[in-house]
Every structure is written in structure tokens, then in C-alpha cells.
Amino acid sequence: MQITDLKDFLDVKVAQYNRPNFIANDPICIPHQYSLKQDIEIAAFFAAILAWGQRKTIINKCNELLARMDNQPYQFMLHHSDEDLKGLLGFKHRTFNDTDLLYFVAFFKQHYRQSNSLETAFIPNTSAYRTEYMQIEERYTDFELSSSSCYAAELTLKDFSVEKALNHFRTYFFSLPDFPRRTIKHISSPLQKSTCKRLNMFLRWMVRKDNCGVDFGIWNTIRSSDLICPCDVHVDRVARYFGLIERKQTDWLTAVELTQKLKEFDATDPVKYDFALFGLGVEAEL
């Protein structure tokens, strides 16, 4: 297929899947239950992080989790009591359990006490570092965890990249004291050579702006052109079918390669083609 023909075909598929009737069967339906910006951010973050396995199960587990927070996640993060935290015990989805959940809650409480948006957590110099806890690499040397704290000085908005932002976020996320070692695996970063599919999906939801009613577009600092395409098994398979990926393994560089190819179709909004690639894969149209 010629590249112009492929672009036309994928544009049709973007229009087919980037519409409200896509929402009901996708984890993005979870944050769509909310209107407050912070509720949307928290619900979306959990929906993305828990996006393992069948979509129906993911949605059910997210609804269960948010019900334990009285469906007011932002208020829960800021004002929960010890008794409220007991209500989270026993939650589990795949390898994510209540130990991980309690740390996530601690992080959100710390962050939202200093910022009114989760976007600042991805942009160094705007998130509140606990410098005494930043060098987590030194504490667990058998793990390649994240970027060093020098990224805080290196990354400015004119020098922004999602790769650096994700490395920064992982360091910032684990900047609280005594984070559970087991929780490390739930927040990936490019330095681990991960595709960071879940975090890239979350960023797509928060950043992309259009009038289609699926992505929220509630963040204004990170641009759509900065985003990296979420590269899950469906996207990877379909992209390889169309020759959009040549790299043999699937890792961070694969996601970057795919995004660069998609920028040939739309340089300002390459990640919109996630709708087409994922839709074609999950609906088995090919």
C-alpha cells in the first residue's frame, strides 16, 4: 500500500473509532464518569495503570476501586482517614495489590497538596521534589529504576520530550520515603527500555484535543505533537502489518519509531492514529 493510500485508510479508521460509542467498552470510560479535573486525572491514571487483560475486567476493577473511594477520588486523596484506608485493603488486579494502592494514594496526597494538576508531575521544575529521597537508584542498585535527579535541571519546556518527562515522573513518583519495592514494577520508564504503553495512553487521554468526545485534552503544557504512540500488542501487530515498524523487538525505541512514521501522516497529532491501529487490532478487521 502506498503511503498516501495508507494515510487515507488510517484517517478513515481514526474517524470510525474516535467517537463516543468507542468509550463504553474501553477503560477510558472510567474517567468519563467525572467532571472535576482532578477526579478525571486520578481515575484516568488508575484506569491506565490497571489496563491489563480483558477490557471488561479492567473496567469492573476500576469501578470497584473508585467505589471504595466513594467515587470521589480527589477528595479521598486529600482528606482520607486511616479508617478510609482500611477500605482499600483487599483490592487486587493481576499483580497490583493493596500495598501498591496505598503507596499510590500516598503519592497523590503528597502531590495534590502542592499542585492542582497531575500534569506538573511530568514536568520537572514544577513538581515538588523531596530531594532527600530522589536518589532511589543508590538504594536499590539491582534495579534500573529511572532518570537521575539531574533531569530536573536538564528539562525545560523548550527542551521538552515525553521520554525525559516519563523518566522524571518515575523518579518523582518514588520520591516518598519507604516506597514498597514491589510497587516499582507498576510505573515504567524509557530508561528501562519499556514501551511505557500505559503511561503513554494516559498522556494521550489528558493531552489530545479535538471535538470527538473521547480524549479529554485538559492539559495545556504538553503538546499533542510531543506524545508517543501507546504500543500495545494490538497496535504493534497492526503497525508491523502495514510496515510502520521495522525494529524486531518491541521496546521504547519501537514506540518512538512508530510515532516518527505516524508524524509523516500528521506531524501535529501523530497519536490520533492510535485509534486506527488499536481499533483494527482489537476488532480483528485484518
N, C-alpha and C positions, 0 to 999 in steps of 0.2 A: 504494500500500500504506500503510495506517495505521501510525503509529509503533509502536503496541503489537504489531501483526502483524509488522512488520519486526523488532522486538526478538525476538519469539518465533522467527521464522525464523532469524535470525542466531545465537541461542542454540543452536538445533539444529545449525547448521553448526559452531559452536565445538566442541560435543561430538563432532561427527563427525571433525574434523581435529586436535583437541588430544588426541592419543593416541599411544602408542609406535609404531604402524605408520606414522605420518607421518614418523618420524625417518629411516628408511633412505634415502629419496630426497631429503633436504633437507640443506643444509650444516650444520645443527645436529648431524648425525650425527658430525661431526669431534670436537667437544669431548666427545661422549658416549663416546668411546673411553678417556677418562681418569677417574680418581677423585680425584687430588690437586687441590685448589682452584686452585692457581697454574697447573697444566697445563691445566685447564679454561678458565681465563681467557685464557691465551695462545692456545690452539688455537681458542677461540671468536672471539677478536679477529681472527686471521688468516682464519678462515672467513667472517667478516662482511665484512672489507675486500676479500677476493678474490671476493665474491659478485657476479660479472658473468657474464652469459651462461647457458649451459645448466647446470642443476644437476649433471648427471653430470660435466661437465668441471670444475666448481668443486670437487667432492668429490675427483676424481682429483688435481687440482693441490695441494689441501691435504694429501692423503695423501703426495704426493711431497715437499712441503716438510717435513712433520714427520718423514718418514723420514730426511731429510738431517740432522735433529737427533737421530737415534737414538730417535725417538718419546719423548723426554724433554725437552720444550721448556723447562720451568722450570730444570732442571739445565744445559741448554745455555746459557740466558741468563746464568746466574750464573758458569759455570765454563768457557766455551768458550776454546779457544786460537786462535792465528792460523791454525793448520792446520785447525782445525774450521771457521773462517770460510771457508776456501778451498772447503770442501764445499758452500757455498751459492752459489758462483759459477755462473752459467748458468741460475739459476732465472728463470722468466718466466711471467707470466699476464696476457694482454692488455697493458696499459701498465705493469703492475707488474713491475719487474725486480730484478736483484741489487743494484743501487745503493740502491734503495728498501728492500730487505730488510735490507741491512747497517745502514742507519740505524734501522730498526725494532728490530733486535737491540740496537743501542747504547742505544736508549731503554729497552727492557725491562731491560737490565743495570743502567742507572742507577737506574731506578725501584725494582726489586725489591731492590736493595741497601739501600734506605731504607724500604721498606714491604712488608708481606707480602700485600698485595692490590692489584689494579688499580683497585678501587673508589675508593681515595683519590686517584687521578689525576683523577677527575671532581669532586672536592670541594675547592675552594680552602681554604687554611689547613691542609690535611692532606697535600698533595703537596709535594715538596721542590723549591722554585723555585731555579733558577740565575739570580739577579736580573741578573747581568751580560749575560745573553742573552735577557732577556724581551722587549725592545722590537724584535721582529722586523719590525714594521711600518716602522720607521725604516730598516731595512736594505734592504727590498725595497718601495719605495713604489709600484711599479706593480702590486702585488698587494694585494687586500683580504683580509688573512690571518685575523685573529682579534680577539678582545677584547684590550683593553689590560690590563696587569697590575693596574690598579685593581680589576678584578673580584675579585682575591684578598681585598681588604678589604671589598668590597661584599657578597660572597656568604657567608652563614652558613646553617646548617641551617634556621633558621626562615624564611629568605628564599630557600629553595632553589627553583630551576626548572631543568628539563633544558636550556632554552635557554641560560641562563647557564653551566651545567655544561659544555655542549659547546663554547661559546666559550672557556671556561677551559681545557678539555682540549687544544684545538688549540694554544693558546699554550704550555701546559706541554709538550706533545709535541715542539714545535720549540724547546725552551729549551736544547738542547745546542748547543755551538759547531759551526759549519761544517756545518749540516744541508744536504743536497742540495736545491737549488732545485726540481728536478724532482719531489721527493717531496711537496711541498706539496699537490699536487692530490689525493693519496690520503686526506687527512684533512680532511673538510669541517666547516663550522660554520654556524650560523644567520646570522651576520653576512655570509656570502657569499650568503645567500638560498637556500641549498641545503636540500632536504628532509632531508638527513642520514640517508637511509634505512638505510645500513649500520650507522652508529653507533647509531641508534635500535633496530635489530634486535638488535645486540649487547647493548644495555641491557635489552631485553625478556628475552633469554635469561638474563642474570645476575640480574635483579631479581624477575621474576614468580614467585610461589609458589603452587602448587596441588599436587594429588596425582595429576596426569595423566602425569607422567614425561617431559615434553618440555622445558619451560623448567626452568632449574636452581634459581633462587631462592637463590643462595648469597651474595648481598649483602644487607645489613641496614640500611643507612643511607638509600639511595634507596628511595622507596616506589613501589608499583605505580601509585598514583594520580598520581604525578609524570610517568610515562612519556608519550612522544609516539608515536603510531602510525607505524610504518615505512610510508612511502608510495612503493611501487614502482609499476611500470606496471600490474601486475595489480590491486593494491589501489586505485589511482587510478581505473582503469576501472570496477571494480565499485562503488566508493563513489559515483561520479558517476551510474551507472545507478540507484542507489537514492536519489539526491538528497541524499546526505550531504555533498557538496562543491558549492558554488556558485561558488567562485573560478575564474576562467577559466584562469589559468596554474597550473603545479604548482611550488610552492616551499615554503619553510619555513612561511609563513602558511597554505598549503594543508594541510600536515600538522597544524598547530595547529587549524585549522577542523574538520578531520575528527575529531580527538581530542575536541574540545569536543562534537561531535554524539554521539560514542560514549559520552561521560560521561552523556548522557541515558539510556542503557541501563544503564550500570554506572559509577557515579562513582568507586568504589574500584579498579576494574580495567578501564578502558576498552580497553586494548590487547589484551585477550584476543580482541577481535573481529578482530584481525589474522589469526587463524587462519581465520575465516569468509571474510573479504574476499579474502585471498590464495588460500585453497583454492578458492573459487568461480571465481576468475580463472584459476588455473593448470590447473584441471581442466576449464575451459571449460563449466561447468554452465549458464551463462546463454546 
